[in-house]
Amino acid sequence: MSDHHNDGDDHPPPATGEIDDGFIGYTDNVAGQGSQSSRIIQGDVLKFGNDGVWSNRSADEPFASGCELVMVKLARVLQKWLNGIPVETRFISPGEPMPNIDDLNAACPRAEWTKDLNGNPRGPWQIQTVVYFLNLENMEWFTFPTGTIGGNIAIGEIVDKVTMMRRYRGAKVYPVVCLKSKPMKTKFGARPRPHFEVQRWITLGGGGGEGQALPPPAPSPSASPTTPDASGLIHSDDSQIGRSGSSSRHESRNCRQRHASRSPSP
């Protein structure tokens, strides 16, 4: 019998290579209740205004345009709203067809309907696409929910880029983006819409789980030279691949200053 005694705390020893410091395996779930990870909103909420300016809800001020965020996940959410409160929420699985929201709303009594910003009738069922971002400098999470045409255009564009890049670089490739805006043609004239400007690509989930910058693709004989500098950034004329060193340092510093006072969300 071992002389070691831990006062009834019969936890198994950590797996080989893991440190028994309480981080691995920590949970704040309560038996019989849903997981914290099932919440739609993770961390701070990002908003895109009609003026084309990004902001975060906690600070209620413009979000640093040079702050680099990793786009780590997309989710599609179906919700029923009554009196401004979601009473039913359903996550739509990847590959699952979107439900016919017109049929769902048609089956609801008119008393549950409201009006949209243009005064048109709006049913209680709504579909939103939710984008989850992670700031690798401070591990702070951000959530951007959108159900607008402009927001869905921006998401469609980044999905196409991720799909193409993963064909060449593998399934663990993720874009590092800055939050920007682009003009969009509407019946009321040009209006700003969200745009995710890719700065570079990284892999997640590798050895140790850390983000690792991808090496540049091998240039073709006719391509202009592309050379990584000592910091690992790739410099070329394509702003989707790299940025100048001085701009990178300036934007990163602004990002740290903007969020240094806030601790990461659990």
N, C-alpha and C positions, 0 to 999 in steps of 0.2 A: 504493500500500500504506500502510495506516495505521501511524503510529508507536506506536499503543497496543498494549501487550503485557501479557497477563495470565497468563503462565506456563502456557499450555496449558489454562486454565480457560475453555473455549469456551461459556459460557452465553449464551443469547440475551438481548438487552436487555429490560427489563421492559416490559409493555404500557403504553400511554398511561394516565396517571393513577395507576399503581402505583409504590410506592417499593421500590427494590431493596435491601431490608434483611434478606432471608432469611426473613421470616415467610410471605409468599405462596409457595406451592409447596413448603414444607418437608414432609418425610416421613421417618419412621423405619422404613418398611417395608423388608424384606429380600427380594431377588429369590427367587421360589419359595415364599415364605411368605405366610400370610394377612395381611390388613390389620389394624392395631391397632383400627380402627373396628369390626371384626367381633366384638370381644369383647362379651359380654353386659353385664358390669359396666363402667361408665364412672364414674370418680371414686370417691366414697365411697358406701357402702351404707346406705340408710335401712331401719329396722326398726320394725314396729308391734307392741307387746307386748300380752299378754292383759290387762294393766292399763289399756290405752288410751293408753299413753305412747309417743311417737315417740322414737327414738334413732338416732344414726349410729354405724356400726361402729368408725370410727377413734378416736372419742373415748369410746365406750362410756358415754355419759351422755345425759340427756334433750336432745332437739333443741329449739332455741329456737322456741317456738310462734308467735312473731311474725315469724319469718324468712320473707321473701317469696321464692318460687321460681317461675320460669317453667316451666310444663309444656310441654316442647318436642317430645316424641316418645313414642309408644307402640310396643311390639313384643310379638308373641306368639312364644313359644319352646317347642319340643317337645324334650325331653331324655330320654335313657335313662341311668339311674343304676345303677352296680354298685359295691358296697362303698363307698358314700358319694362316688363320683367320677363325674362325667358323662362317659360314653364316646361318646355321640352327641349332637349338637346340630343342630337345624334351626330356622331362622327361618321363620315362616309369613307369607307375603306378605299385604299388605292386600287384603281382598276374597276371599282364598282360604279355603274352608271348613275348619273345624277337623277334623283327623283323628279317627277313632273310637278313642279311647285304650283303650277296653275291648277292642276287637279286637286292638290292638297288644299289650296285656298278656296277653291270652289265648293269643297265639302264643308267649309266652316261657315257658321252663321254670320250674317252681315254685322251683327253687333260686335264681333271680334275684329272687324276691319278698322283701319285707321286711314290717314292720308299721308302721302309722301311730301317732300319739300315743295313740289310743284302743285300740290293740291289734288293729286290724283288718288283714287282709292288704292289702298295697299292691304293685301291679305296678311294674316298673322304669321304665316310661314315665310321664312327668309333663308337664303343660302349665302354663306360667306366663305371666302378663302382666307385662311390664316397663315401668315408667314412668321416663322420663328427665327430670330437672329441671336447671335452670341458675340459679345465683345471679348476677344481673346486677351486683351490687356488687363481686364479686371473680372472676367467671367460673369459679366452682367447680362441678363437675358432681356430681350425686347420682343414684343408681339405686335404684328401689324395685321389687323383684320380688315377686310375690304369686300364690298359687294358691288362696287361701282364698275362701270365699263372701263374706265381708265386704269383702275387697279388691276382688273383682270387682264388687260392688254399687257401691262408691265410684267405680271406673273407669267403669262404665256411666253413672252420673250425670253425670260430667264430660264424657264423650263426647257425651251428649245436649246439654249446654250449649254445647259447642264447635260442634257441628253446627248448632244454631240460630243462634248468633252469627255464624257464617261465612256464613249465608244473607243476613244484613244488612250485614256488614262486610267480606266478602271472605275468600279462602282463607288469607291470611297472618296471621290473628288468632289469638293464643295467650292462655291464661289465666294470670294471676299469682295464685298461691294461697298459703295458709298451711296447714300440716299440722295437722289437728284430728281429733277422734273423735266418733262418734255412737253412741247405743245401738241394738242390733239384737236382735230377738226370736229366741230359739233354744229348743229343747226343754229346755234347762237354765236358762231364764230370760233376762233381758236381759244382753247382752254388748256390750262396745265394739267398734266396727269403724272402719276408716279413713274419713276424710272430708276432701275437698279444698275448702277454703273460698275461693271466688273473691273476690279483693280488687279487681281491675280487669282490663281487657283491653288488650293491646298488639299492635302489628304488628312482625314481624321480617322481615328481608330487604329492607328499603326502602333508600333512598339511604345508602350507607355501611354498611348491614347493622345499624345500631343499632336498639335497641328504641324504639318511639315510642308514647306513650300515645295511646289513641283519644279523640276528643272525645265528649262525652255525646250520646246520641240526642236528637233534638228532642222536647221534652215535648208531650204532647197537651193540649188545652185543659182537660181534667178532671184532668190529672196534677198532683201537687204539684211546686213549683219545685225544680229541681236545678241548683246553681251550682258551677262549678269554682272553686277558690281559686287563689292565685298559684302554688302548687306543682304545679298540674295535677291534683290529686286531686279527685274528684267527691264532694260531700257530699249525702247524702240519708238517708232513714230505712231504705233497703235496704242491709243490711250486705254484700250480694253486689256492690254497685256501688262503695261508697266507705267510708272510715273517717275518724274525726276526726283533725285535724291533729296533736294532741298524742300520740295513740296511735300514729300512723304514725311519728313521729320516735322514740318510745320503742322500738317494735318493731324499727325499722331499726337503731338503735344497738345493741340486744341482738344482732342478727344479726351486725353487724360485729365486736362484741367476741367473739362465739362463734367466729368463723372467721378472725379477723385473723392468727392464728399459723400458719395452714396455707396453703401456696401452692396455686394452682389445679392440678388434674390435667391432664395433657397430653391 
